[in-house]
Amino acid sequence: MTCKDASARILQDAGEPLHYSEIARRILKRGLWRTSGTTPEQTVSATLSQDVKKAGGASVFARLGNGMYGLRCWEDGGPARPDVPPDAESAAGARRATHSFTDAAELVLKACADRQPMHYRAITDAAIEQGLVATSGKTPEATMYSVIYQEIERKAARGEQPRFILHGQGFVGLTEWMGEGLAFEVERHNRDVRTRLLEQLMEMAPEQFEGTVARLLVALGFEDVEVTSRSADGGIDVRGVLVTGEAVRTRMAVQVKRWKRNVQAPTVQQVRGSLGAHEQGLIVTTSDFSRGARDEAERSDATPVGLMDGELMVALMVEHGIGVRKNEVAILTLDDVGSEQE
């Protein structure tokens, strides 16, 4: 039984909210879940927290206070017993947590590593054992190392501090374990620059903002990018062709929203209704999208609409050097001079 399934079983039987430490204690007492980690209560806390964060209203669990958790179905009229199968393990595949490999790696490191690097194979084994990831691949450990490495590279390119550090020989740690120091000072500075960049976007004239979006689209691989007529764009501000691998060409219609409030589902529907033949949609905003807007954009029976929020827009601008400059700094580290003479 996974940690998630065991937690659901404990809450089902308790019929009342419990602190994550009490959930962990009852799980271990009844032998519902086994772990070699030294802090099982932290694993339970991380598992429940991430499930609520990732699944939102679809989560089995509900956070009811500081460290307190209940079951989502209780919100419909008190602690009625949830519809959990008698044998939770038999339904584990259908109800397994849907964490990404990188999110699962972070959870494992926080819960099991005692602030010490872990080998990526051990991280993978723990993530699978705890039900944090589900994979049918034959080499999940290779996938784990690859996605961690790619995230480090991607965040570095965007001027963001990566979550992970590679210590060599396959060992991985968390950047936050470094404490205060040069890396944190650099990240603090870069975070301030990203904040000011977003503020500049908010202060631009509408035409200048749309032009900046068009420039970003070109950097992302769009061709034939054109800012549409503001008097007859039907809600579409920029049009272009996204070229993938020099073989796939997708016509895209883009609407930009320089808003402080979240974009809602009707805006997604409006963009979809403004699409031409064989076009797909993209909404770029300086704010964020509501859950309803994200659900509407991904609706399987309709033309997909891509979403780019303000945080992602700024990250991509930094990555492609739009509105910012990257300064390379040489950092010296002492070496053992004597060892070179042996």
ZAMARGU-4260 file (C-alpha; in steps of 0.2 Angstrom, whole numbers, plus 5000, padded with zeros to 4 digits):
<rodrens>
0) 5000/5000/5000 | 5007/5017/4996 | 5009/5031/5008 | 4994/5040/5000 | 4982/5025/5001
5) 4987/5021/5019 | 4983/5039/5024 | 4966/5038/5015 | 4963/5022/5025 | 4967/5030/5041
10) 4957/5045/5039 | 4942/5034/5033 | 4943/5024/5048 | 4945/5039/5060 | 4931/5048/5053
15) 4938/5065/5059 | 4953/5076/5054 | 4970/5071/5060 | 4987/5079/5061 | 4999/5072/5049
20) 5010/5065/5063 | 4996/5056/5070 | 4991/5049/5053 | 5009/5043/5051 | 5009/5035/5069
25) 4993/5025/5065 | 4999/5020/5048 | 5015/5012/5056 | 5006/5004/5070 | 4994/4995/5059
30) 5008/4991/5046 | 4998/4998/5032 | 5014/5005/5024 | 5032/5002/5026 | 5047/5014/5023
35) 5065/5014/5027 | 5065/5032/5029 | 5069/5039/5047 | 5056/5053/5046 | 5040/5044/5040
40) 5029/5058/5047 | 5038/5071/5036 | 5034/5059/5021 | 5016/5058/5025 | 5016/5077/5027
45) 5024/5080/5010 | 5013/5067/5001 | 4997/5075/5007 | 5003/5093/5005 | 5008/5089/4987
50) 4993/5079/4983 | 4982/5094/4988 | 4993/5106/4979 | 4993/5096/4963 | 4976/5089/4962
55) 4966/5104/4970 | 4948/5100/4971 | 4951/5082/4963 | 4962/5077/4978 | 4956/5064/4990
60) 4962/5075/5004 | 4958/5092/5011 | 4969/5103/5021 | 4959/5109/5037 | 4972/5118/5046
65) 4991/5119/5051 | 4996/5101/5048 | 4978/5095/5049 | 4970/5084/5035 | 4953/5077/5032
70) 4945/5069/5017 | 4937/5079/5003 | 4921/5071/5003 | 4918/5077/5021 | 4915/5095/5014
75) 4898/5089/5007 | 4891/5087/5025 | 4902/5082/5038 | 4914/5067/5041 | 4904/5054/5031
80) 4914/5039/5027 | 4922/5041/5010 | 4920/5030/4995 | 4937/5021/4998 | 4938/5003/4992
85) 4940/4990/5006 | 4956/4985/4999 | 4965/5001/4995 | 4980/4993/4988 | 4969/4985/4974
90) 4965/5002/4968 | 4982/5010/4970 | 4985/5011/4952 | 4969/5022/4949 | 4972/5033/4964
95) 4991/5034/4963 | 4998/5052/4965 | 5002/5061/4949 | 5018/5069/4954 | 5031/5073/4941
100) 5048/5065/4943 | 5056/5081/4949 | 5042/5085/4962 | 5044/5067/4968 | 5063/5069/4969
105) 5061/5085/4980 | 5048/5076/4991 | 5060/5061/4994 | 5075/5072/4997 | 5066/5082/5010
110) 5058/5067/5019 | 5072/5054/5018 | 5089/5062/5015 | 5092/5071/5031 | 5100/5085/5021
115) 5112/5074/5013 | 5114/5070/4995 | 5106/5054/4988 | 5110/5044/4973 | 5097/5046/4959
120) 5093/5027/4960 | 5089/5028/4978 | 5078/5043/4975 | 5069/5034/4961 | 5066/5018/4972
125) 5059/5028/4986 | 5048/5038/4975 | 5040/5022/4967 | 5039/5014/4984 | 5030/5029/4991
130) 5018/5030/4976 | 5024/5047/4972 | 5026/5042/4953 | 5019/5029/4943 | 5029/5023/4927
135) 5028/5008/4915 | 5046/5012/4909 | 5059/5000/4911 | 5072/5012/4916 | 5064/5025/4928
140) 5080/5029/4936 | 5087/5035/4920 | 5072/5046/4918 | 5074/5053/4935 | 5092/5058/4932
145) 5088/5065/4915 | 5073/5076/4921 | 5083/5083/4936 | 5097/5087/4924 | 5086/5096/4912
150) 5077/5106/4925 | 5094/5112/4932 | 5099/5117/4914 | 5082/5126/4910 | 5082/5136/4926
155) 5100/5141/4925 | 5096/5147/4907 | 5081/5158/4914 | 5092/5165/4928 | 5082/5156/4941
160) 5090/5146/4955 | 5088/5127/4952 | 5080/5116/4965 | 5093/5103/4964 | 5112/5102/4964
165) 5122/5088/4956 | 5136/5082/4967 | 5144/5070/4955 | 5144/5051/4954 | 5125/5052/4953
170) 5122/5060/4969 | 5108/5074/4970 | 5105/5087/4984 | 5093/5102/4986 | 5099/5119/4983
175) 5090/5126/4999 | 5102/5115/5010 | 5116/5127/5005 | 5110/5140/5017 | 5115/5158/5014
180) 5129/5162/5003 | 5134/5168/4985 | 5121/5157/4976 | 5107/5164/4987 | 5113/5182/4984
185) 5113/5180/4965 | 5096/5172/4966 | 5089/5186/4976 | 5096/5199/4964 | 5089/5189/4949
190) 5072/5187/4957 | 5072/5206/4959 | 5076/5209/4941 | 5062/5197/4936 | 5050/5207/4946
195) 5055/5223/4939 | 5054/5216/4921 | 5036/5211/4924 | 5033/5229/4931 | 5040/5236/4915
200) 5028/5225/4905 | 5014/5232/4914 | 5019/5250/4911 | 5021/5248/4892 | 5010/5256/4879
205) 4998/5242/4872 | 5007/5242/4855 | 5024/5241/4863 | 5018/5226/4874 | 5011/5217/4859
210) 5027/5220/4850 | 5037/5213/4864 | 5026/5197/4864 | 5029/5196/4845 | 5047/5197/4848
215) 5046/5183/4861 | 5036/5172/4849 | 5050/5174/4836 | 5063/5169/4849 | 5052/5153/4853
220) 5052/5148/4835 | 5038/5157/4827 | 5038/5163/4809 | 5028/5175/4799 | 5023/5184/4815
225) 5012/5199/4813 | 5003/5210/4825 | 4985/5212/4819 | 4975/5227/4817 | 4968/5233/4833
230) 4952/5238/4825 | 4948/5221/4817 | 4957/5208/4826 | 4942/5199/4833 | 4951/5197/4850
235) 4967/5191/4842 | 4982/5202/4844 | 4996/5192/4835 | 4996/5179/4822 | 5011/5168/4817
240) 5017/5150/4812 | 5025/5139/4825 | 5038/5129/4816 | 5044/5113/4825 | 5059/5103/4819
245) 5058/5112/4802 | 5044/5100/4797 | 5029/5104/4807 | 5020/5121/4804 | 5006/5126/4816
250) 4996/5142/4813 | 4994/5151/4829 | 4982/5165/4835 | 4988/5174/4850 | 4978/5185/4862
255) 4988/5196/4875 | 4981/5201/4891 | 4991/5214/4901 | 4980/5211/4917 | 4983/5210/4936
260) 4967/5199/4938 | 4967/5181/4933 | 4961/5176/4916 | 4944/5166/4917 | 4936/5153/4906
265) 4926/5164/4896 | 4941/5172/4889 | 4948/5155/4883 | 4931/5152/4875 | 4932/5169/4866
270) 4949/5165/4859 | 4943/5148/4853 | 4928/5156/4844 | 4940/5169/4835 | 4951/5155/4828
275) 4953/5154/4809 | 4953/5138/4799 | 4967/5126/4805 | 4973/5138/4819 | 4977/5135/4837
280) 4976/5148/4850 | 4988/5155/4863 | 4984/5167/4877 | 4998/5177/4885 | 4995/5186/4901
285) 5005/5196/4914 | 4994/5189/4927 | 4988/5170/4929 | 4974/5159/4924 | 4960/5152/4935
290) 4958/5134/4937 | 4942/5135/4926 | 4952/5143/4912 | 4965/5130/4913 | 4952/5116/4912
295) 4943/5125/4898 | 4960/5127/4888 | 4963/5108/4890 | 4945/5102/4886 | 4948/5086/4875
300) 4933/5089/4864 | 4938/5107/4858 | 4953/5115/4849 | 4967/5117/4862 | 4972/5134/4868
305) 4990/5136/4875 | 4992/5147/4891 | 5007/5157/4896 | 5006/5166/4912 | 5016/5181/4918
310) 5029/5170/4927 | 5032/5159/4912 | 5033/5174/4900 | 5046/5183/4911 | 5056/5167/4912
315) 5056/5164/4893 | 5061/5182/4891 | 5076/5180/4902 | 5080/5164/4894 | 5081/5172/4877
320) 5089/5188/4882 | 5074/5199/4879 | 5073/5214/4891 | 5088/5208/4901 | 5107/5205/4899
325) 5116/5191/4907 | 5133/5195/4914 | 5145/5181/4916 | 5155/5181/4932 | 5171/5170/4935
330) 5171/5163/4952 | 5187/5156/4959 | 5188/5141/4970 | 5204/5136/4980 | 5212/5120/4974
335) 5225/5109/4982 | 5241/5116/4974 | 5252/5103/4982 | 5243/5089/4974 | 5247/5095/4957
340) 5266/5092/4960 | 5264/5074/4965
</rodrens>
